[in-house]
Amino acid sequence: MQPRNVLLWVTLAGAAASPAFGQKAAIPDFSGIWAHPYFPGFEPPASGPGPVLNRSRRPDGVGNANQFVGDYTNPILKPQAAEVVKKFGEISLAGKTYATPSNQCWPSGLPYIFFQIGLQMLQQPDRITFLYLRDHEVRQARLNEPHPAHVTPSWSGDSVARYEGDTLVIDSVGVKADRPFAMADMYGTPYSGAMHVIERYRLIEYEEAKPAIARNDKENIRFPRGVGSLDFDRNYAGKHLQLTFTVEDEGVFTMPWSATITYARPLGEWEEHVCAENTLEFYSGGTQAAVPTANKPDF
């Protein structure tokens, strides 16, 4: 066999052994109900810049979910952003509660929405649709399309998606910053209209999920039982769905930062979970709260 033919044969043999040869890579199946039974924040990354965490701790060292005092000394925060986080923390330290999208029943926005406990993904040929348990929140990401040249800001921004092997990648810009209760997390961390969020979803085995679960157990409280219709199996050791997201916003943050959300399969059924608006802020003396209104539909 001639040297040129030998090289051609080796190249074709190697390509034929690859799953990508002559066929598209298999799209991962993220369908079904997933649950992240932790509250209130994000999982710190294994290394590198991470999200704002709670300075208020329980006796066991876990973040105190009854008192949100964001760590305004986190180096990801620019001075003005650090001051915002500090002021919210001072409200909590004074024994009061400040308004958030959650307690005001407003749309969450990104990346705040990742606190949601229940998640379903609908993988359609042209888009990915996300269903979140609390208050029927929905967002969509178009598949294999670019962002428009001019993005109109919206609650969840403009999201485009693509598959990279076994990973679903979603790129979001244009998250509305000029809105009531605009915050990136429950500690009141601000963001600007320039925020850029990249999400990466993939299925992982339990052994790979364990380090993230361990980090989460040290930072956020885990619900001992279910939330609404969803019950959580502490001994679940099957496949997990892991979201790793990165946030960039030069107007607010000194550097990009990342966090993870690690979902497991829950028990129970997906049922209606409503957040009802209440115009009386019962926790702050009965003053009137803002209720979402619009002069015209935004869709």
C-alpha positions as CSV (number, residue, x, y, z in Angstrom):
1,M,0.0,0.0,0.0
2,Q,1.3,3.4,-1.0
3,P,2.2,5.8,2.0
4,R,-0.5,8.3,0.8
5,N,-3.1,5.5,0.8
6,V,-2.0,4.3,4.2
7,L,-2.6,7.8,5.6
8,L,-6.0,8.0,3.9
9,W,-7.0,4.6,5.4
10,V,-5.9,5.6,8.9
11,T,-7.8,8.9,8.7
12,L,-11.0,7.2,7.5
13,A,-10.8,4.5,10.1
14,G,-10.4,7.0,12.9
15,A,-13.3,9.0,11.6
16,A,-15.5,6.0,11.3
17,A,-14.9,5.0,14.9
18,S,-16.1,8.5,16.0
19,P,-19.8,8.9,16.9
20,A,-19.8,12.0,14.7
21,F,-18.8,10.2,11.5
22,G,-21.7,10.2,9.1
23,Q,-24.3,11.2,11.7
24,K,-25.2,14.0,14.1
25,A,-24.2,13.8,17.7
26,A,-27.0,12.6,19.9
27,I,-28.9,15.4,21.6
28,P,-29.1,14.9,25.4
29,D,-32.5,14.3,26.8
30,F,-33.3,16.8,29.6
31,S,-37.0,16.0,29.8
32,G,-38.9,15.3,33.0
33,I,-39.2,17.1,36.3
34,W,-36.0,18.3,38.0
35,A,-35.7,19.8,41.5
36,H,-33.1,21.9,43.3
37,P,-34.3,21.6,47.0
38,Y,-32.1,24.3,48.4
39,F,-32.8,27.9,49.4
40,P,-32.0,30.7,48.8
41,G,-28.9,31.1,46.7
42,F,-26.6,29.6,44.2
43,E,-24.0,26.9,44.7
44,P,-20.5,28.3,44.9
45,P,-18.2,27.1,42.1
46,A,-15.4,24.7,42.9
47,S,-12.9,27.5,42.2
48,G,-12.7,31.0,40.8
49,P,-14.9,34.0,41.3
50,G,-18.3,33.1,42.7
51,P,-21.6,34.7,43.6
52,V,-22.5,36.9,46.6
53,L,-23.1,34.7,49.6
54,N,-24.7,35.2,53.0
55,R,-22.7,36.8,55.8
56,S,-25.4,35.7,58.2
57,R,-24.9,32.1,59.3
58,R,-26.7,29.6,61.4
59,P,-25.0,28.0,64.4
60,D,-24.1,25.0,62.1
61,G,-22.3,27.4,59.7
62,V,-24.9,27.2,56.9
63,G,-26.2,30.4,55.5
64,N,-29.2,31.8,57.4
65,A,-32.2,31.7,55.1
66,N,-34.2,33.8,57.6
67,Q,-31.8,36.7,57.3
68,F,-30.3,37.8,54.0
69,V,-27.1,39.7,54.5
70,G,-25.1,39.7,51.2
71,D,-21.3,39.7,51.4
72,Y,-20.6,43.2,50.1
73,T,-16.9,42.5,50.4
74,N,-17.0,40.0,47.6
75,P,-14.3,41.2,45.1
76,I,-16.6,40.7,42.2
77,L,-18.6,43.8,43.2
78,K,-17.7,47.3,42.1
79,P,-18.0,49.9,45.0
80,Q,-21.4,51.2,44.0
81,A,-22.8,47.6,43.7
82,A,-21.2,46.7,47.1
83,E,-23.0,49.6,48.7
84,V,-26.3,48.5,47.3
85,V,-25.8,45.0,48.7
86,K,-24.6,46.4,52.1
87,K,-27.8,48.5,52.4
88,F,-30.1,45.6,51.8
89,G,-28.1,43.6,54.4
90,E,-28.6,46.4,56.9
91,I,-32.4,46.1,56.4
92,S,-32.2,42.4,57.3
93,L,-29.9,43.0,60.3
94,A,-32.5,45.5,61.6
95,G,-35.1,42.7,61.6
96,K,-37.0,43.8,58.5
97,T,-37.5,42.4,55.1
98,Y,-36.9,44.2,51.8
99,A,-38.9,43.7,48.6
100,T,-37.7,41.1,46.1
101,P,-39.3,39.6,43.0
102,S,-40.1,36.6,45.1
103,N,-42.0,38.2,48.0
104,Q,-43.6,40.7,45.6
105,C,-44.7,38.0,43.1
106,W,-43.0,39.7,40.2
107,P,-41.2,38.0,37.3
108,S,-37.7,36.9,38.4
109,G,-35.4,37.8,35.5
110,L,-32.0,36.3,35.1
111,P,-30.0,35.0,36.9
112,Y,-32.4,35.5,39.9
113,I,-34.8,32.9,38.4
114,F,-32.3,30.1,39.1
115,F,-33.4,30.0,42.7
116,Q,-36.5,28.2,41.5
117,I,-36.9,24.8,43.1
118,G,-38.8,23.0,40.3
119,L,-37.7,23.0,36.6
120,Q,-38.9,21.3,33.3
121,M,-37.3,21.8,29.9
122,L,-39.2,21.3,26.6
123,Q,-36.7,20.5,23.8
124,Q,-38.4,21.6,20.6
125,P,-36.8,21.6,17.1
126,D,-36.5,25.4,17.0
127,R,-36.4,26.4,20.7
128,I,-36.0,25.4,24.3
129,T,-38.8,26.2,26.7
130,F,-38.2,26.4,30.4
131,L,-41.1,25.9,32.9
132,Y,-40.5,26.9,36.5
133,L,-42.6,25.7,39.3
134,R,-43.3,28.9,41.2
135,D,-45.9,31.1,39.8
136,H,-45.8,29.5,36.3
137,E,-42.8,31.4,35.1
138,V,-41.8,30.5,31.5
139,R,-38.9,31.5,29.4
140,Q,-37.7,30.5,25.9
141,A,-34.4,30.2,24.0
142,R,-34.3,30.1,20.2
143,L,-32.1,27.3,18.8
144,N,-29.3,28.1,16.4
145,E,-30.2,31.7,15.9
146,P,-28.2,34.9,16.6
147,H,-29.3,37.7,18.8
148,P,-31.0,40.5,16.8
149,A,-28.9,43.6,16.1
150,H,-31.0,45.6,18.5
151,V,-32.5,43.8,21.5
152,T,-35.6,45.1,23.2
153,P,-35.1,44.5,26.9
154,S,-37.5,42.1,28.5
155,W,-37.9,40.2,31.8
156,S,-35.8,37.3,30.8
157,G,-33.8,38.9,28.0
158,D,-33.2,37.6,24.6
159,S,-31.9,34.0,24.8
160,V,-30.4,31.9,22.0
161,A,-29.3,28.3,22.4
162,R,-27.1,25.6,20.8
163,Y,-26.0,22.1,21.5
164,E,-22.2,21.5,22.0
165,G,-22.0,17.7,22.2
166,D,-23.7,16.7,25.4
167,T,-24.1,20.3,26.7
168,L,-26.9,22.7,26.0
169,V,-25.5,26.3,25.9
170,I,-27.7,29.3,26.3
171,D,-26.6,32.9,25.7
172,S,-28.8,35.7,27.1
173,V,-28.6,39.5,26.8
174,G,-31.1,42.3,27.1
175,V,-32.4,41.5,30.6
176,K,-34.6,44.4,31.6
177,A,-32.8,46.4,34.3
178,D,-35.1,49.4,34.4
179,R,-37.8,47.7,36.4
180,P,-38.9,47.4,40.0
181,F,-37.0,44.9,42.2
182,A,-34.3,44.4,39.6
183,M,-31.7,42.2,41.3
184,A,-29.5,39.3,40.3
185,D,-30.0,37.3,43.6
186,M,-31.9,37.5,46.8
187,Y,-29.2,39.6,48.4
188,G,-30.2,42.5,46.2
189,T,-27.1,42.4,44.0
190,P,-27.7,44.8,41.2
191,Y,-27.1,44.4,37.5
192,S,-27.2,46.7,34.4
193,G,-28.7,46.5,31.0
194,A,-25.3,45.3,29.7
195,M,-25.5,42.0,31.7
196,H,-24.6,38.9,29.7
197,V,-25.5,35.4,31.1
198,I,-24.2,32.1,29.7
199,E,-25.8,28.9,30.9
200,R,-24.5,25.4,30.3
201,Y,-26.7,22.4,31.1
202,R,-25.6,18.7,31.1
203,L,-26.5,15.4,32.6
204,I,-24.0,14.0,35.1
205,E,-23.6,10.9,37.2
206,Y,-24.2,11.1,41.0
207,E,-20.5,10.7,41.7
208,E,-19.7,13.8,39.7
209,A,-22.6,15.7,41.3
210,K,-21.5,15.0,44.9
211,P,-18.9,17.8,45.2
212,A,-21.4,20.4,44.2
213,I,-24.0,18.9,46.5
214,A,-21.5,19.1,49.3
215,R,-20.7,22.7,48.6
216,N,-24.4,23.5,48.6
217,D,-25.0,21.8,51.9
218,K,-22.5,24.2,53.5
219,E,-24.1,27.3,52.0
220,N,-27.8,26.9,51.5
221,I,-30.5,25.2,53.6
222,R,-32.0,22.0,52.1
223,F,-35.7,21.5,52.4
224,P,-36.2,18.4,54.6
225,R,-39.4,17.6,52.8
226,G,-41.1,18.8,49.7
227,V,-42.3,22.1,48.4
228,G,-45.9,22.0,47.3
229,S,-46.4,18.7,45.4
230,L,-42.7,18.0,45.0
231,D,-41.0,15.7,47.5
232,F,-37.3,15.2,47.7
233,D,-35.5,11.9,48.0
234,R,-32.4,12.5,50.1
235,N,-31.0,9.1,48.9
236,Y,-31.4,9.8,45.2
237,A,-28.3,8.7,43.4
238,G,-29.3,8.7,39.8
239,K,-28.5,11.1,37.0
240,H,-28.4,14.8,37.9
241,L,-28.9,17.8,35.8
242,Q,-26.2,20.5,36.4
243,L,-26.4,24.1,35.3
244,T,-23.2,26.1,35.3
245,F,-23.8,29.8,34.6
246,T,-21.5,32.7,34.2
247,V,-22.4,36.4,34.6
248,E,-20.6,39.3,32.9
249,D,-21.6,42.9,33.5
250,E,-18.8,45.5,33.4
251,G,-21.1,48.2,34.8
252,V,-21.6,46.3,38.1
253,F,-19.0,43.5,38.4
254,T,-15.2,43.8,38.4
255,M,-14.9,40.4,36.7
256,P,-17.1,37.5,35.4
257,W,-18.3,35.1,38.0
258,S,-19.9,31.7,38.0
259,A,-22.1,29.5,40.0
260,T,-23.8,26.1,39.7
261,I,-27.3,24.7,40.3
262,T,-27.4,20.9,40.6
263,Y,-30.9,19.3,40.1
264,A,-32.1,15.8,41.1
265,R,-35.2,13.9,40.2
266,P,-38.0,14.7,42.7
267,L,-40.9,12.6,43.9
268,G,-44.5,13.7,43.4
269,E,-46.2,15.5,40.6
270,W,-45.9,18.9,39.0
271,E,-48.9,20.9,40.3
272,E,-50.0,24.5,40.3
273,H,-47.9,26.7,42.5
274,V,-49.3,30.2,42.7
275,C,-47.7,33.3,44.2
276,A,-50.6,35.7,44.9
277,E,-50.0,39.4,44.9
278,N,-50.7,41.2,48.2
279,T,-50.8,45.0,48.1
280,L,-50.2,45.1,51.9
281,E,-46.6,44.7,52.9
282,F,-47.5,43.0,56.1
283,Y,-43.9,42.5,57.1
284,S,-43.0,46.2,57.0
285,G,-45.9,47.9,58.7
286,G,-48.7,47.5,56.2
287,T,-47.6,50.0,53.6
288,Q,-48.8,49.6,50.0
289,A,-46.8,47.4,47.7
290,A,-46.4,47.7,43.9
291,V,-48.4,45.3,41.8
292,P,-47.3,44.6,38.2
293,T,-49.2,46.8,35.7
294,A,-48.7,47.6,32.0
295,N,-50.2,50.1,29.7
296,K,-49.9,47.7,26.8
297,P,-48.8,44.0,26.4
298,D,-45.1,43.4,26.0
299,F,-45.5,40.4,23.8
